[in-house]
Amino acid sequence: MSTLEVSPAEPLSGQSSHSVINDFSIQVATVNGSGSQTANSVLMRSIFQMGIPVSGKNMFPSNIAGLPTWFTIRASKHGYIGRRKEIDFLVAMNPETAREDVMKLDSGAAVVYDEPLKLSELRSDLHFYPVPFDKLVAPVCPDAKLRKLVRNMIYDGIVAWVLSIEMDEIHTALVKQFGKRKAKAADLNWGAAKAGFEYAAKTFTKTDPFRVERMNETAGKIIIDGNSACALGAMFAGVTVVTWYPITPSSSLVESLIGYMKRFRHDPETGKATYAIVQAEDELASIGMALGAGWAGARAMTSTAGPGISLMSEFIGLGYYAEIPTVVFDVERVGPSTGLPTRTAQSDILFAAFLSHGDTKHPLFFPCSPEECFSISIEAFEFAEKFQTPVFVMTDLDLGMNNWMADPFEYPEKPIHRGKVLNAEDLEKLGGFARYKDIDGDGVGYRTLPGTNHPSASYFTRGSGHNDKAQYTEREDDYINNMDRLAHKFEVMRQHVPAPVVRIADNAKIGFVAVGTSDYAVRESCDQLKNEYDIDASYLRLKAYPFTEQLTDFIRSHDRVYVVDQNRDGQLLGLMRLEYDPELIAKLRSVRYYGGLPLDARTITDEIIRQEGK
């Protein structure tokens, strides 16, 4: 246990003179493996059901049970759902971290804690609510083995009373969490929640200012994690072959997809599956299978994280050079090596853009929300076949594994387009084809699929030197022509990748550029800069690489452009520096965070103020 120095503080007296309504963050500090996830999910969903915008972030250890884990819930009447750096309400259940967690709080925060920890002795400037959890759980749960799990629901009841969360919503969330098949478990946990609520009502006098009130800002919205949204997008995109090797934080993407495919993708007459999902022996095998399936005409994908991307390097080079469509979902985490497997980052950007040896460039798609995880996943499969190339969908642990409030997904209306695929009838009209010849000026050749019944359909797919007829060659001009065509194809992609989202502020001299989940912190930081410092800031959120002309115009129209990176080396900034001339590069500035937690607005705002000299 840490040794802490307690700073003197002014004691709190009586009840708070003002209320903080629907605008605070809760942190629940527990132990990994204690079953707290259910209680945390129920607590977050209960606030959501009361119409209040909310988000949940789970920070858990990557190794064994018994280590500290923290779950943060942010309620924001303003609709901010990024992580908030400050913690206003702490539920301290872990003896190993309780003292340190309390000492990090700002004055005026509230603390619900396990009574034997005696945390109220540490500080006099916080609102403390001690709870005898073991005494309360014993009569509710006769089975001693289950008490460790059920006792967590007691703090849901305590917090419900303190924050004025309606118990009917706790019950509704509980039933949804357990489902109809686990009614007994739901009843047991409901008893624990009621015990907590009743104890708090009889024992405590509320002194802290935090509470919730009903709003109507979540009507029609859903709660979903990004991995599930990507899985749904892949299914709606028509994926038929899925290959994978389990790795945090991407495993739940394919696990969710398995459930969806079992439910929706069977032949109505025979009942047989119309798809194949294969757990390979490693990531190298999984990308090899996916590329083989893409070559054979299937819509194919794999899902992994940074270490898996490392292993896939050589096969990705084959996909680029032989021009085979496939989609790779990279749910980024902290590296290098094993790094911090259960922490979030955007640290594979440069690596994925140029993956493999030799000269390669790969398109990257950057969803920032569950809605975009769904829609961009569909776009990625279309793009892969349109340009006959591997496409990376770059999410991160924060987006992939955490729960997000989202609008219902829009049903895709556009028909699936397979790109430049020639059938037997086409070949009969043409009299043949050259696989790698640029007929249309877009760098993309025509292809046939195995089994096409025509003598001109076959060609040899090779990862070695080839000419436009797919014949082996080591001629200098053939190699240069092929590589120049691939480079031209990449340039053409700029006109077809998802366009960035641009918000221009009047009179703004500075602007932000960011990708993915950095969006939530950047948008909130723009508001902080305006409200607190009267600084206007424009914002461009990239949805894809290669970059479009809109990014160039954005940089030109501002004096300074701050590029936000969730990695140490400023990888997004580095990718931009490779694209632009010195005049535009001179305008670029770096804002970086790489501590593994979801990026928060205050970190950005403080750094901007420092660099702007305010």
SVG drawing of the C-alpha trace seen along z (x, -y; Angstrom):
<svg xmlns="http://www.w3.org/2000/svg" viewBox="-40 -37 56 65">
<polyline fill="none" stroke="black" stroke-width="0.4" points="0.0,0.0 1.3,-3.5 2.6,-5.8 0.8,-9.1 1.3,-12.6 -1.9,-14.2 -2.1,-17.9 -4.1,-20.1 -7.5,-21.3 -10.4,-23.3 -13.1,-21.1 -16.5,-20.9 -19.5,-22.1 -23.1,-21.1 -24.8,-20.5 -23.5,-21.9 -24.9,-25.4 -25.3,-24.6 -26.2,-21.6 -24.3,-20.1 -26.9,-18.5 -26.2,-16.0 -22.6,-17.2 -20.1,-15.1 -17.9,-11.9 -18.1,-8.8 -15.1,-6.5 -15.7,-3.0 -12.4,-1.5 -12.6,2.3 -10.6,5.5 -10.3,7.3 -12.4,10.5 -14.8,9.3 -17.8,9.1 -18.0,5.4 -18.6,5.0 -22.3,5.9 -22.8,3.3 -21.0,0.7 -23.0,1.4 -26.3,1.2 -25.3,-2.1 -24.3,-3.6 -27.4,-2.4 -29.7,-3.6 -28.4,-7.2 -28.8,-6.7 -32.4,-5.6 -33.1,-8.8 -32.4,-10.7 -29.0,-11.9 -26.0,-11.7 -23.5,-9.2 -20.4,-7.3 -18.5,-4.5 -14.7,-3.7 -13.3,-0.6 -9.6,-0.5 -8.6,3.0 -5.4,4.9 -4.0,7.2 -2.9,10.1 -4.4,11.8 -7.5,11.4 -7.0,9.4 -5.4,6.4 -6.9,2.9 -9.5,1.9 -11.3,-1.4 -14.6,-2.2 -15.5,-5.8 -19.0,-7.0 -19.4,-10.5 -22.8,-12.2 -23.0,-15.4 -26.1,-17.5 -24.0,-19.2 -23.6,-15.9 -19.8,-15.5 -19.0,-11.8 -15.2,-11.9 -13.3,-11.0 -13.2,-13.8 -9.9,-14.1 -11.5,-15.2 -13.3,-12.7 -16.2,-14.1 -17.7,-10.9 -15.6,-8.0 -16.8,-4.5 -13.8,-3.0 -13.9,0.8 -10.3,1.8 -8.1,1.6 -4.9,1.5 -5.7,-1.7 -8.3,-3.4 -6.0,-5.8 -4.3,-6.9 -7.6,-7.2 -9.0,-9.5 -5.9,-11.7 -6.1,-12.4 -9.6,-13.9 -10.3,-17.6 -11.7,-19.2 -15.5,-18.8 -15.7,-15.4 -17.9,-12.6 -16.6,-9.2 -18.7,-6.0 -16.3,-3.5 -16.1,-0.2 -16.4,-1.2 -13.3,0.8 -11.0,-1.3 -11.6,-4.4 -11.0,-6.7 -12.7,-9.7 -9.6,-10.0 -7.5,-11.0 -9.1,-14.3 -11.6,-16.8 -12.5,-18.5 -14.5,-15.6 -18.0,-14.2 -17.7,-10.7 -20.3,-7.9 -19.0,-4.8 -20.9,-1.6 -20.6,1.8 -20.8,3.9 -20.2,7.2 -22.9,6.7 -25.4,5.6 -24.7,8.5 -24.9,11.4 -28.7,11.4 -29.3,10.7 -27.0,13.5 -26.9,16.7 -24.4,18.3 -21.0,17.1 -19.4,18.0 -21.6,15.5 -21.3,12.6 -18.1,11.3 -20.1,10.7 -23.4,9.6 -21.9,7.0 -21.1,4.8 -24.7,4.2 -25.0,2.7 -23.0,-0.3 -25.5,-0.7 -28.2,-1.2 -26.1,-3.5 -25.1,-5.7 -28.7,-5.7 -29.8,-7.2 -27.0,-9.7 -27.4,-10.9 -31.2,-10.6 -31.1,-7.8 -34.5,-6.3 -34.6,-2.7 -37.1,-1.7 -34.4,-2.4 -31.8,-0.4 -34.3,2.5 -34.9,2.1 -31.2,2.0 -30.7,5.1 -33.3,7.1 -31.8,6.0 -28.3,6.9 -29.2,10.4 -31.9,11.2 -34.9,13.4 -32.9,16.6 -31.1,15.4 -34.1,14.1 -32.9,15.6 -29.6,13.8 -31.4,10.6 -33.6,11.0 -30.6,11.7 -28.8,8.6 -32.0,6.5 -32.2,7.5 -28.6,6.2 -29.3,2.9 -32.4,2.4 -30.5,3.1 -27.9,0.5 -30.6,-2.1 -32.5,-1.5 -29.4,-1.6 -28.4,-4.9 -31.8,-6.4 -31.9,-5.5 -28.3,-6.3 -26.9,-9.2 -27.5,-12.9 -26.6,-14.1 -23.9,-16.7 -22.3,-16.6 -23.7,-18.7 -24.0,-16.0 -27.3,-14.6 -29.2,-13.6 -32.5,-14.9 -34.5,-13.5 -33.7,-14.8 -34.8,-13.8 -31.5,-13.7 -31.2,-10.0 -34.5,-9.2 -34.1,-6.7 -30.4,-6.3 -28.6,-3.0 -25.6,-1.9 -23.1,0.3 -19.3,0.9 -17.3,0.1 -16.3,3.8 -19.9,4.9 -20.7,2.0 -17.8,3.0 -19.0,6.6 -22.5,5.4 -21.0,3.3 -19.0,6.3 -22.1,8.5 -24.1,5.9 -21.2,5.4 -21.6,9.0 -18.5,10.5 -18.4,14.3 -15.0,15.3 -13.6,14.2 -10.3,15.4 -8.7,14.3 -6.5,15.1 -7.6,13.9 -5.8,10.8 -6.9,8.0 -8.6,5.7 -9.9,7.0 -11.2,10.4 -14.7,9.3 -15.1,7.9 -15.1,11.4 -16.8,12.9 -19.7,10.5 -19.6,11.2 -19.9,14.9 -23.1,14.3 -24.6,12.1 -23.7,14.4 -25.2,17.5 -28.4,15.5 -28.8,14.0 -26.6,15.7 -28.0,19.1 -29.5,20.5 -33.3,20.3 -33.9,23.7 -31.1,25.8 -30.3,24.0 -26.6,24.2 -24.2,21.3 -23.5,19.1 -20.2,18.0 -16.9,19.4 -15.3,18.1 -11.9,19.7 -9.8,19.2 -6.3,19.6 -3.2,20.8 -1.7,17.3 -2.1,13.9 0.2,14.8 -2.1,17.7 -5.2,15.5 -4.1,12.8 -3.0,15.5 -6.4,17.1 -8.2,13.8 -6.1,12.8 -6.7,16.3 -10.4,15.8 -10.3,12.3 -8.4,13.7 -11.1,16.4 -13.8,13.8 -15.1,13.8 -15.5,10.6 -12.9,11.4 -11.6,9.9 -9.4,10.4 -9.3,8.5 -6.3,7.9 -4.2,5.4 -0.7,4.0 1.3,7.2 -0.8,9.1 -0.2,6.3 3.5,6.9 3.2,10.5 1.0,9.8 3.6,7.6 4.8,9.9 1.4,11.1 0.1,7.5 2.9,6.7 1.6,9.6 -1.9,8.2 -0.6,4.8 1.6,6.0 -0.7,8.8 -3.7,6.5 -5.9,8.6 -8.9,7.1 -9.3,7.7 -10.2,5.7 -8.1,5.6 -9.6,4.3 -6.8,2.9 -8.1,2.2 -5.1,0.3 -3.5,0.6 -0.4,-0.6 3.0,0.8 5.7,1.5 6.0,5.2 3.4,6.4 3.2,2.8 0.0,2.2 -2.5,4.6 -5.5,3.2 -4.7,-0.5 -5.7,-2.6 -3.6,-4.4 -3.4,-5.4 0.1,-4.0 -0.1,-1.9 -0.8,-4.8 2.6,-5.0 3.2,-1.3 -0.1,-0.4 0.2,-3.1 3.5,-1.6 3.3,2.0 5.6,4.5 9.1,4.2 9.6,2.3 7.5,-0.6 3.9,-0.2 1.1,-2.6 -2.2,-1.4 -5.5,-3.2 -6.5,-3.7 -10.1,-4.4 -10.6,-6.1 -14.1,-5.7 -14.7,-7.8 -18.0,-6.5 -20.1,-3.3 -22.2,-4.9 -19.0,-5.2 -17.7,-1.8 -20.8,-0.5 -20.9,-2.7 -17.1,-2.9 -16.8,0.9 -19.2,1.2 -17.3,-1.4 -14.0,0.4 -15.2,3.6 -16.5,1.6 -13.2,-0.3 -11.1,2.9 -12.8,4.4 -13.0,1.1 -9.2,0.6 -8.2,4.3 -6.1,3.7 -6.0,4.4 -7.8,1.7 -7.2,1.0 -10.0,-0.1 -8.2,-1.8 -10.1,-1.9 -8.7,-1.7 -9.4,0.0 -11.4,-3.0 -13.8,-2.8 -13.7,0.9 -14.2,2.2 -16.0,-0.6 -19.7,-1.4 -20.8,-4.4 -24.1,-6.2 -25.0,-6.2 -27.8,-6.9 -29.4,-3.8 -27.5,-2.8 -28.8,-3.7 -29.7,-0.6 -27.4,-0.5 -29.4,-1.1 -26.7,-0.9 -26.2,2.4 -22.9,4.2 -20.5,3.4 -17.7,5.9 -15.5,3.6 -13.8,4.5 -14.7,8.2 -15.0,9.8 -17.3,12.8 -17.3,15.2 -19.6,13.1 -17.3,10.1 -14.3,12.1 -16.1,13.4 -16.8,9.9 -13.2,8.7 -11.4,11.8 -9.2,11.8 -7.7,9.4 -4.4,8.3 -4.7,8.5 -2.6,5.6 -3.2,3.3 -4.6,-0.2 -7.4,-0.5 -9.4,-3.3 -6.6,-5.5 -7.4,-4.9 -4.6,-2.5 -7.0,0.4 -6.8,3.4 -9.6,5.8 -9.7,9.2 -11.4,12.6 -12.4,14.9 -11.4,18.6 -13.9,20.9 -14.8,18.4 -15.7,20.6 -13.7,19.1 -10.3,20.1 -9.1,16.4 -10.1,16.2 -6.9,17.6 -3.9,15.7 -1.0,16.3 -1.1,14.3 2.4,13.7 4.2,11.6 7.3,11.4 8.0,9.2 5.2,9.2 4.1,7.3 0.6,6.1 -0.3,9.6 0.7,11.1 3.7,12.8 7.0,13.2 9.5,10.6 12.6,8.9 12.7,6.2 13.5,2.7 10.7,1.0 8.1,3.5 8.9,3.2 8.9,-0.7 5.7,-0.8 3.9,1.5 5.1,-0.4 4.2,-3.7 0.7,-2.4 0.3,-1.3 1.4,-4.8 -1.1,-6.4 -3.8,-4.1 -3.1,-5.4 -3.4,-9.0 -6.8,-8.2 -7.9,-6.9 -7.8,-10.5 -10.9,-11.3 -12.8,-8.3 -11.9,-7.9 -14.5,-9.1 -14.2,-12.9 -13.1,-14.6 -15.5,-16.4 -14.7,-20.2 -15.8,-22.8 -14.5,-26.3 -14.8,-28.9 -15.1,-32.5 -11.9,-34.5 -10.0,-31.4 -6.2,-31.6 -5.6,-28.1 -7.1,-24.8 -7.1,-21.1 -6.6,-18.0 -7.4,-14.6 -8.6,-11.1 -10.8,-8.6 -11.7,-8.9 -9.6,-12.0 -12.7,-13.7 -14.5,-13.9 -11.7,-15.6 -10.9,-18.0 -14.5,-19.2 -14.8,-19.8 -11.4,-21.5 -12.6,-23.9 -15.5,-24.8 -13.1,-25.2 -10.8,-27.5 -13.7,-29.7 -15.5,-29.9 -12.4,-30.2 -9.9,-32.0 -11.9,-33.5 -9.9,-31.6 -11.6,-30.5 -10.4,-27.2 -11.4,-25.4 -11.4,-21.6 -10.9,-19.0 -11.4,-15.3 -9.8,-13.0 -11.8,-9.9 -9.2,-8.4 -5.7,-8.2 -4.7,-9.1 -5.4,-12.7 -7.7,-14.8 -7.4,-18.4 -9.6,-19.5 -6.8,-18.9 -4.4,-21.0 -6.9,-23.9 -7.5,-23.7 -3.8,-24.0 -3.4,-26.9 -6.3,-28.8 -4.9,-28.9 -1.8,-30.3 -1.1,-27.3 -2.6,-23.8 -2.4,-21.5 -2.3,-17.8 -3.6,-15.7 -1.9,-12.3 -2.5,-9.5 1.1,-8.3 4.6,-9.4 6.1,-10.2 3.3,-12.2 2.5,-9.6 -0.4,-11.4 1.8,-14.6 4.6,-12.5 2.3,-11.1 1.2,-14.7 4.8,-15.9 5.6,-13.3 2.8,-14.8 3.5,-18.5 6.0,-21.1 8.0,-23.1 5.6,-26.1 2.7,-24.0 4.8,-21.8 5.9,-25.0 2.3,-25.6 2.0,-22.2 2.2,-21.8 2.0,-18.6 -0.3,-17.8 0.4,-14.3 -0.9,-12.1 0.4,-8.6 -0.5,-7.5 -2.9,-4.8 -6.1,-6.4 -8.7,-7.8 -7.7,-11.3 -9.5,-14.1 -10.2,-17.7 -8.3,-19.4 -5.1,-17.8 -5.5,-19.3 -6.6,-22.7 -3.7,-23.1 -1.2,-22.2 -2.7,-24.6 -2.6,-27.4 1.1,-26.6 2.1,-26.6 0.0,-29.7 1.8,-31.5 -1.4,-32.5"/>
</svg>
